[in-house]
Amino acid sequence: MKKVFLTIAVAASIISCNNNDSDNGIETVAPATYNFERNGESTVSYSGQTTRIRMADEFASALLSTSETIASLKDKFAHAEGDNDFTETELNTSSKNIRSKTAASTDFYASNTTDALAIKAEFDSWIEAQVNEVFPNWNTDASAGVAGQIQEAGGGSIRYVNAKGLEYNQLITKSLIGGLMTDQILNNYLSVAVLDEATNVEDNDANVLLSGKNYTNMEHKWDEAFGYLYGNETNASSPELNQDGYLNKYLSRVEGDTDFTGIAQAIYNAFKLGRAAIVSGDYETRNEQAEILKEKISEVIAIRAVYYLQQGKTKLETDKASAFHDLSEGLGFVYSLQFTRKPNSSVSYFTKEEVDNFMSTLLSGNGFWDVSITTLDEISATIAAKFNFTVAQAGS
C-alpha cells in the first residue's frame, strides 16, 4: 500500500515550485532541503560515503609524498580495517575502503567482472608507476622521454610527470571521480535494480525499517547516492560545494562557469525530490529524478574533460608545465566518461573501448610533449557532440 505522504517534519518547510504530479496519482511535494525525519529523528545516513571521500582525499595527498611506497599507497587505496593507513583514527578503524567500490556498480560491473578487474588493475598500475617512474626522478628535469619535474611559467607550481608529461596523481584522482563517485551514484545506488531489490518496495510502502535503523532500505540507498556527492559537506542542507577534492569540487567548478550556472541547484533539487518521492511511495517521480541526475552528473564529467583538453591546448606552446597539468586532469576526466550514464538507458555515453582509444591517442609517442592541437580539438568535439553543450562553452 502506498503511503499517503510525508510523515516528516520537513513537510512544514516544503516549497511548491518543484512539486511533481505523477501519473500514479501521488503528488510528491519538494522539500526545501535534504532533511528527512521519522518520529522526530533524521532518517538520512551516508557515513560510509563520507568515510570513503575522506580516505580518497588523504590518498590523493599521499600520491605526492616520496616517502610513500607502492605498498603504503596501495594500503590507502585498499584499506583493511584496523590498519594505520591514515592520519585519522576514524578512518583506520573503518571497514570501508576505496578500491572495493571502484568500478563496482550493480548495473555496469556485477556481470562484467572482466572490465571491473581490468579497471582496478589500471589504478594499481598507475600507483606503481608513480613510485617506480616519478618518485626516483623527483629532482630530475623532465623532457620528452624523461620523467621528472617541470615548473610552470613565471615561477609557478612544480609538476612531477612521467616520460610522457603525465601527472599520475592527477590521472588517478580524476579517474576516481568517475570510477568511484559517478559509478556508485549513477550505476549503483540510483539503479532500479538496487532501489527495488528484493522486498525494498514492499518494505518501503509498509514503513518497514532496517534492523536498528530509522530508515527503510530504499531510503538508505538513495541517501548513499547523495553521500558520494555531498558527504563531506558540513551541512548538506545547504551545500557550499568545493568541500572535497572529487565530484563535489568539480560540480562547483562547472557551476562557476556562466554557461552552466544552475546545474548545481538542478542536481540538488533532483536528489531531494527523489528522496521525498521515496517517502511518499511515488516511484515514478523517484525514477524521473534519477534520470535527471544521470544526465546532469554525466554532464559534469564531460564538461570538465573538454575544459581541461582545451585549456591544455592553449598553453602547449608557452607553458608546458601548466599545459601538462591541465591535460593530466583532462585525461582523468576522459577516463571517467566510461562511468557516465545516458538517461533512460542501460549504457554509458562512452564505452570502455572508446575511452581506451582516447587515452591511447593522447599518450601515443611522447605523449603530451608532442600531442597535436588537432587531436585535442577532435577528441573535445567528439565528447561535446554527445551532450547538450559546445566545445566553446565547456572550454572557456
BELZITA-V876220 format. One record per residue. N is the residue number from 0. RES is the residue in three letters. SS is DSSP state (helix for helix, strand for strand, loop for the rest). Layout:
N_RES_SS + N_RES_SS
This chain:
0_MET_loop + 1_LYS_loop + 2_LYS_loop + 3_VAL_loop + 4_PHE_loop + 5_LEU_loop + 6_THR_loop + 7_ILE_loop + 8_ALA_helix + 9_VAL_helix + 10_ALA_helix + 11_ALA_helix + 12_SER_helix + 13_ILE_loop + 14_ILE_loop + 15_SER_loop + 16_CYS_loop + 17_ASN_loop + 18_ASN_loop + 19_ASN_strand + 20_ASP_strand + 21_SER_loop + 22_ASP_loop + 23_ASN_loop + 24_GLY_loop + 25_ILE_loop + 26_GLU_strand + 27_THR_strand + 28_VAL_loop + 29_ALA_loop + 30_PRO_loop + 31_ALA_loop + 32_THR_loop + 33_TYR_loop + 34_ASN_loop + 35_PHE_loop + 36_GLU_strand + 37_ARG_strand + 38_ASN_loop + 39_GLY_loop + 40_GLU_strand + 41_SER_strand + 42_THR_loop + 43_VAL_loop + 44_SER_loop + 45_TYR_loop + 46_SER_helix + 47_GLY_helix + 48_GLN_helix + 49_THR_helix + 50_THR_helix + 51_ARG_helix + 52_ILE_helix + 53_ARG_helix + 54_MET_helix + 55_ALA_helix + 56_ASP_helix + 57_GLU_helix + 58_PHE_helix + 59_ALA_helix + 60_SER_helix + 61_ALA_helix + 62_LEU_loop + 63_LEU_loop + 64_SER_loop + 65_THR_loop + 66_SER_loop + 67_GLU_loop + 68_THR_loop + 69_ILE_helix + 70_ALA_helix + 71_SER_helix + 72_LEU_helix + 73_LYS_helix + 74_ASP_helix + 75_LYS_helix + 76_PHE_helix + 77_ALA_loop + 78_HIS_loop + 79_ALA_loop + 80_GLU_loop + 81_GLY_loop + 82_ASP_loop + 83_ASN_loop + 84_ASP_loop + 85_PHE_loop + 86_THR_loop + 87_GLU_loop + 88_THR_helix + 89_GLU_helix + 90_LEU_helix + 91_ASN_helix + 92_THR_loop + 93_SER_loop + 94_SER_loop + 95_LYS_loop + 96_ASN_loop + 97_ILE_loop + 98_ARG_helix + 99_SER_helix + 100_LYS_helix + 101_THR_loop + 102_ALA_loop + 103_ALA_loop + 104_SER_loop + 105_THR_helix + 106_ASP_helix + 107_PHE_helix + 108_TYR_helix + 109_ALA_loop + 110_SER_loop + 111_ASN_loop + 112_THR_helix + 113_THR_helix + 114_ASP_helix + 115_ALA_helix + 116_LEU_helix + 117_ALA_helix + 118_ILE_helix + 119_LYS_helix + 120_ALA_helix + 121_GLU_helix + 122_PHE_helix + 123_ASP_helix + 124_SER_helix + 125_TRP_helix + 126_ILE_helix + 127_GLU_helix + 128_ALA_helix + 129_GLN_helix + 130_VAL_helix + 131_ASN_helix + 132_GLU_helix + 133_VAL_helix + 134_PHE_helix + 135_PRO_helix + 136_ASN_helix + 137_TRP_loop + 138_ASN_loop + 139_THR_loop + 140_ASP_strand + 141_ALA_loop + 142_SER_strand + 143_ALA_loop + 144_GLY_loop + 145_VAL_strand + 146_ALA_loop + 147_GLY_strand + 148_GLN_strand + 149_ILE_strand + 150_GLN_strand + 151_GLU_loop + 152_ALA_loop + 153_GLY_loop + 154_GLY_loop + 155_GLY_loop + 156_SER_loop + 157_ILE_strand + 158_ARG_strand + 159_TYR_strand + 160_VAL_strand + 161_ASN_loop + 162_ALA_loop + 163_LYS_loop + 164_GLY_loop + 165_LEU_loop + 166_GLU_loop + 167_TYR_helix + 168_ASN_helix + 169_GLN_helix + 170_LEU_helix + 171_ILE_helix + 172_THR_helix + 173_LYS_helix + 174_SER_helix + 175_LEU_helix + 176_ILE_helix + 177_GLY_helix + 178_GLY_helix + 179_LEU_helix + 180_MET_helix + 181_THR_helix + 182_ASP_helix + 183_GLN_helix + 184_ILE_helix + 185_LEU_helix + 186_ASN_helix + 187_ASN_helix + 188_TYR_helix + 189_LEU_loop + 190_SER_loop + 191_VAL_helix + 192_ALA_helix + 193_VAL_helix + 194_LEU_helix + 195_ASP_loop + 196_GLU_loop + 197_ALA_loop + 198_THR_loop + 199_ASN_helix + 200_VAL_helix + 201_GLU_helix + 202_ASP_helix + 203_ASN_helix + 204_ASP_helix + 205_ALA_loop + 206_ASN_loop + 207_VAL_loop + 208_LEU_loop + 209_LEU_loop + 210_SER_loop + 211_GLY_loop + 212_LYS_loop + 213_ASN_loop + 214_TYR_loop + 215_THR_loop + 216_ASN_helix + 217_MET_helix + 218_GLU_helix + 219_HIS_helix + 220_LYS_helix + 221_TRP_helix + 222_ASP_helix + 223_GLU_helix + 224_ALA_helix + 225_PHE_helix + 226_GLY_helix + 227_TYR_helix + 228_LEU_helix + 229_TYR_helix + 230_GLY_loop + 231_ASN_loop + 232_GLU_loop + 233_THR_loop + 234_ASN_loop + 235_ALA_helix + 236_SER_helix + 237_SER_helix + 238_PRO_loop + 239_GLU_loop + 240_LEU_loop + 241_ASN_loop + 242_GLN_loop + 243_ASP_loop + 244_GLY_loop + 245_TYR_loop + 246_LEU_helix + 247_ASN_helix + 248_LYS_helix + 249_TYR_helix + 250_LEU_helix + 251_SER_helix + 252_ARG_helix + 253_VAL_helix + 254_GLU_helix + 255_GLY_loop + 256_ASP_loop + 257_THR_loop + 258_ASP_loop + 259_PHE_loop + 260_THR_loop + 261_GLY_loop + 262_ILE_helix + 263_ALA_helix + 264_GLN_helix + 265_ALA_helix + 266_ILE_helix + 267_TYR_helix + 268_ASN_helix + 269_ALA_helix + 270_PHE_helix + 271_LYS_helix + 272_LEU_helix + 273_GLY_helix + 274_ARG_helix + 275_ALA_helix + 276_ALA_helix + 277_ILE_helix + 278_VAL_helix + 279_SER_helix + 280_GLY_loop + 281_ASP_loop + 282_TYR_helix + 283_GLU_helix + 284_THR_helix + 285_ARG_helix + 286_ASN_helix + 287_GLU_helix + 288_GLN_helix + 289_ALA_helix + 290_GLU_helix + 291_ILE_helix + 292_LEU_helix + 293_LYS_helix + 294_GLU_helix + 295_LYS_helix + 296_ILE_helix + 297_SER_helix + 298_GLU_helix + 299_VAL_helix + 300_ILE_helix + 301_ALA_helix + 302_ILE_helix + 303_ARG_helix + 304_ALA_helix + 305_VAL_helix + 306_TYR_helix + 307_TYR_helix + 308_LEU_helix + 309_GLN_helix + 310_GLN_helix + 311_GLY_helix + 312_LYS_helix + 313_THR_helix + 314_LYS_helix + 315_LEU_loop + 316_GLU_loop + 317_THR_loop + 318_ASP_loop + 319_LYS_helix + 320_ALA_helix + 321_SER_helix + 322_ALA_helix + 323_PHE_helix + 324_HIS_helix + 325_ASP_helix + 326_LEU_helix + 327_SER_helix + 328_GLU_helix + 329_GLY_helix + 330_LEU_helix + 331_GLY_helix + 332_PHE_helix + 333_VAL_helix + 334_TYR_helix + 335_SER_helix + 336_LEU_helix + 337_GLN_helix + 338_PHE_helix + 339_THR_loop + 340_ARG_loop + 341_LYS_loop + 342_PRO_loop + 343_ASN_loop + 344_SER_loop + 345_SER_loop + 346_VAL_loop + 347_SER_loop + 348_TYR_loop + 349_PHE_loop + 350_THR_loop + 351_LYS_helix + 352_GLU_helix + 353_GLU_helix + 354_VAL_helix + 355_ASP_helix + 356_ASN_helix + 357_PHE_helix + 358_MET_helix + 359_SER_helix + 360_THR_helix + 361_LEU_helix + 362_LEU_loop + 363_SER_loop + 364_GLY_loop + 365_ASN_loop + 366_GLY_helix + 367_PHE_helix + 368_TRP_helix + 369_ASP_loop + 370_VAL_loop + 371_SER_loop + 372_ILE_helix + 373_THR_helix + 374_THR_helix + 375_LEU_helix + 376_ASP_helix + 377_GLU_helix + 378_ILE_helix + 379_SER_helix + 380_ALA_helix + 381_THR_helix + 382_ILE_helix + 383_ALA_helix + 384_ALA_loop + 385_LYS_loop + 386_PHE_loop + 387_ASN_loop + 388_PHE_loop + 389_THR_loop + 390_VAL_helix + 391_ALA_helix + 392_GLN_helix + 393_ALA_helix + 394_GLY_helix + 395_SER_loop
